[in-house]
Every structure is written in C-alpha cells, then in structure tokens.
Amino acid sequence: MAQADAVPNKANAATDASPGQPSEQPEESNVPSSADKVLEVSDLRKYFPIVRGFFRRQVGEVKAVDDVSFHVNRGETLALVGESGCGKTTTGRCVMRAIEPSGGGVLFRKRDGEEIEITTLSRPDLRAVQQHMGMIFQDPFSSLNPRLTVLEIIGEPFVTRKLIRGRRQLEERVAELLRSVRLDPTYMRRYPHAFSGGQRQRIAIARALALDPDFVVADEPVSALDVSVQAQILSLLKELQTELHLTYLFITHNLSVVEYLSDRVSVMYVGQIVELGRTDAIFERPRHPYTEALLSAVPVVETGKAGRRRERIILEGDVADPSNVPHGCTFHPRCPYVQDVCREEEPQLIDLAGANGSQPHFVRCHFAEELDLQGVRH
Amino acid sequence: MTQAPLLLSVDNLATHFFSQEGILEAVDGVSFDIHAGEALGIAGESGCGKSVTAQSILRIVPKNGKIVTGEISLIQNGETVDLVQLDDRGQEIRQIRGGEIAMVFQEPMAAFSMVYTIGNQITEVIRLHQECSQDEARERAIEMLQRVGMPQPEVTIDAYPFALSGGMRQRAMIAMALSCHPALLIADEPTTAVDVTIQAQVLELMKDLQRDMGMALIVITHDLAVISELCDRVMIMYLGKDVESAPADVIFRDPKHPYTVGLLRSVPELGEGHSQELDPISGSVPSPYRRPTGCPFHTRCPEFIPDVCDVHMPPQIELGAGHRVRCHLYVQD
C-alpha cells in the first residue's frame, strides 16, 4: 500500500469522532445499515473511585473505561484486545450491565428489531433483556457452582425465569444443549468436578446459550485451558456461531486468537480504544504504534517458512496507570515515534476510511496517516 | 560447530508421587543432556511432568514425591556429581541450588518474600554463595539489577516486591537467580503470567543474558513459540514420557510424533489469517492415575495402530542427529 493513499482528511476527522455515531455514513454501501447492529455503545465510561481514610473520602478515580464507542454487527465477532488493565473486561461487563457504567449509552437491538437502551432500564426490565445475552467466563473452575449438577447449572435460567415447568421437558432441553456443545447428555447428573477443564468450558458455553441469546460476551474463554483443548473450544465457538447465528463480543489478550476468530477488532489501551477496524486490514497494516508493537511482540514458531521472522519492537516500560494517565496521548511514554505534540495534545479517534475509500478504520494517533507501520504478513 | 562440554546429563529419570489415590508417575524414564551454554526447551501440557523434571534436578520435589530411579549428573570442572545421590537437605545440594543451578518461577510474587526488600533477598543469596561483605553484596545486587534493565537500580533495590509491577518483579527475580552466575538457569513458565509486551521484553532479556554470560538454560513452557524464540533443542513431554526431542529447527519444520504434530496444529498462528484451519487433538490429557497402557498417547492419537500402540510402550528411536522419538510409526523391523 503506497503512502500516497493516506491523504490527510482532517476535516472529516474533526466532525467524526466516534464510531457508533450515524455521522460516519459517507460510505454507506459498505457499512451494514443500523438495523443490523446488535449493539451500539456510545461514550461508555466506568470510573472507579479511589477512597481513603475513615470517612472514605474520594481522592481520585481509576478511569477503567473512558469514552468507549463501538458497535457490533449482527452475526459478526468483534474482538476487544489489549493488555491487562486496559479495560476490556470492564467494557464487557458494562455492556451487559453486570456492573453499572458511570456514563454513556448501550443500545441493544433484538432480533425482531426492537431497540432497548440498556443503561436506563430498571432491574426487572434489565433481567428480561439479559435473556438475550449470554456470557462465558475465563476460568471454568470457578464459574461453575461445584454443588450443583450439570442439569441444575444449565437448567437454572429456565427455572428462575419460569420458562419450563416440567422436569421432563427441562431434561430434554438440557440434553439438547449438551449435545450442541458436543457433550454426552447422559453426563447431566454429574457434578462439575467430574469434568476436565475443556468439558467444563463446554458446560459453561451450554449455560450461556441456554436461553437462545443473540449476543454472547466471551471473556477470555480459552486462556485457562490447555493448548490442545483451546483449539477444540475455539472451533466449537466458530461452529456454534454459524449454527445459531450468534454475535460475539470476544475479549482476549491473545492476538493469534483474534486473527483466527474475529471479523473486526478493537484495540484498547488504558481505558480507550486506540484502533478499531477490520481484523485483516489492521493486522496487515496497523495504523497505531501500539497495535504494531502488540503484533510484533507475539512470539512465533519458527517453522522454516519464508518471511516469518519479523523485526521485533520492544516497548519500554509498563502499561500506564489508569488512575494517573499520562498527559496528551496515553501511549506517548512508550511510543517509539513520539513527537512533541503527543506529549501535549490528546489525539482524537479519527476514521481513516475516507482516506483510502474502504471500510471504517478508526485510529487514535496524531500521525496515523503519516506512519508506515509493519503488520503481520499473510 | 564444536560441541561445548557436557554440563548436565539426565538419564532415565523417574519421579513418582505416592498418595492415597495411588502412585502417580509424574516423570517416567526421561533422559536428556545439556551442554554448556545451550538452551533446552521442555514443552507439554499441564500434568505432563515438565515442572517435576525441573524440581527433580534441584531436588525440591514436594514431600510425597520421590525420585525412584535414574541419574542426574552435573559435570563441573571435570568433576561429576550425581544429584540423585545427594541428601536433599544437605550442604552440597544447597551449594548447587542458587549457585550452580538457579531457577526462575512463573509467579514472581510467590518467589519473593513480601516482608523483605528485593535488595535484602538478593544480597542474602549472594552472601550465601560467595564470600563477601554486606556492602560488596549490595553493590553486586545493584549491578545485577542494572544488568536486567531495572530502571534506577540504586532506588529500586530498596523496594518491596509488591511495590513493583509484574514486569519489574520478573526482572528482579531473574536478577536474583543470576546473581551468583549459575552455569544453568531453569526457567519454569517465565512469561506465562505477564502481558505480551512484557513477555517480549523478558524473552529478549533472557536471550541477551544467556549469550553474554554463557550459561545453559532450560525453559519449561506450554508455549511452543516461546521455545522457538529461545531454544536450541526441544523436548516434548506427554504424561511423564519424553515423546520427542530434537534440535529446534528440525522439530518445528519436520515434527515426527503425532502429539508434536497435533500441538503445532492446534494453536492459531499469527499471520495465517481468518481462514486457517485448526486441527485440534481430540479429547484431553487422561488422569495420570489412570495412565493408558502401551503408548500413553494412543487414546488421542490419529495414527493409532490397534493391538500395537495400546499394548506395547514404543521404544525410543533415533531418527537422525539428535532427533529421538517414541512412536511405533517409526519402528523398523
């Protein structure tokens, strides 16, 4: 891709600061219309107070999620990727309202087109909406209650919501769910301890899918599993997506998994999205120095194939402290391309799509259009 | 390339654990050699015995475990010591631990004591193994911290472990392990607990240190990519057996054992795109208490030969320079 493609279009950038906004419509033909968006998150914020002393005086706040906007199209997988402490899990939980966001909006669109603003719902209404959302957690050893049988674990959503009354009917539905995650239905009377890590994660997936959700938040679903089992779960998630037309918000730190599973990716750094766009485009040519560094940091197996060795960028120092974010661009203390303006002025999330006439590609960097960054080769 | 002198030779090592549920054969007949300055990677899934192998070398196997058979010979200045014969609480092994052979653990928070500064803990190691005064030891500790890239070592030496970030703690632990210039460093999952950008820093550091100090390295990990970055030789373990060992460039280009092939195919590779096919190994690692008969991998093996694999333990077969595999597929008769 030639440098000349990247014609600066600051005019567009100034007005168009967030991806969830309808103002991004010039390339309407490529972008799915808003009816196909399952989730639209706008300016989501979650600040945790830091309190000190006997009177629990607030002395500061941790900006875990700071003005995050994105949308998820129906049937796609959006990956949230970043290092620990970047706010990806908090974002996932705020979207489900498993924790209360401090501000911003989350618009959920049901399969029949009904739009629901999640952040303002009352508790009972929220429960009704959460029926359409599932969640899979990282550690299947702590996310399943050891005192309940598999039947009780997977059947619980039906019982608490009074959706199925008869015992027989419940067992049938649970057996069906177990079969869909490739587990033997005769195991349903066993307790979680009788299963291996991979099998437990399958049970957790069956539970998340119990109420036939449209939208599933998967928070590091394979990180705690053995290498050979990870691949089984990843393949299963991919198969289920096609079978059940699921939409995933996939939270992970593993970039190889992102590439394997996601259609679009949002790279987060210290509570903010620094880059958002199509996974293949970003992996081929990242526009944010942090994305470039993340991609180059992943160790690869040297199989002797040509062109595998890439020059490695080693970032200095650690992820910035979200309670005390650096002035200007949050990434500037570690950025190899840092300029004076980065230390002073906070960059906005701008869309580069206008510049190269393709899919939306948002970047939060002053020099997104000038830098020629290295991705992974295909 | 001239062969460096042999440093450590492990021969037919077997470490078993004795518990109420029965005998757990954590390591069962593992052999390998390490030459001075060489880096060996031990890979495998959880429960394959890679950590217990390291613990056996340092003689820090947990109480209910015991080295049943085998020899671990450490060759230093022409003298050979069989570590298995030493008293695991005696003076000799304590000189070797931290002196000749040092270890870096996965979780740096667990390796450091919370109530002493890292400087305290590093100087303690130095003074245990080397004759020097408190001031000299402190100076060496600062030097070591500087060597591992700790910012402001004169200040951070007086920091408590909890005050440091994950990457810094990992560096401090490497500094402590290297403070007595060991001939062999064992790193057990050195980067599993840290983020990718920190992992890249730590890997780069370990590569530099190994080259500059000429020490041998054993890296224990489940991540084959980490081994590919760091190691000259690779040993793949499965349920306590060394199923395949070979030079790194050979094993990743041309893996022979079905388990090695499966491991390599089951991780998505960065740069291979959205459409890459994963070929996961079916099932999961069996309980070590119910070890399959014959070849331990036969229950999951795509190349399973009935009446052979489930009956006989495959012998170790030499396939070429330093490439050994335990599989019936390569038995010639």
Interface residues (C-beta under 8 A of the other chain):
Chain A: E83 S84 S196 G197 G198 Q199 D226 V227 S228 V229 Q230 A231 Q232 L234 S235 H253 L255 S256 V257 E259 Y260 S262 D263 T279 D280 F283 A293 L294 L295 S296 A297 V298 P299 V300 V301 E302 T303 G304 R308 R312 I314 L315 G317 D318 V319 V376 R377 H378
Chain B: E45 S46 P151 S165 G166 G167 M168 D195 V196 T197 I198 Q199 A200 Q201 L203 E204 H222 D223 L224 A225 V226 S228 E229 A248 D249 F252 R253 G262 L263 L264 R265 S266 V267 P268 E269 L270 G271 E272 G273 H274 Q276 L278 D279 P280 I281 S282 S284 V285
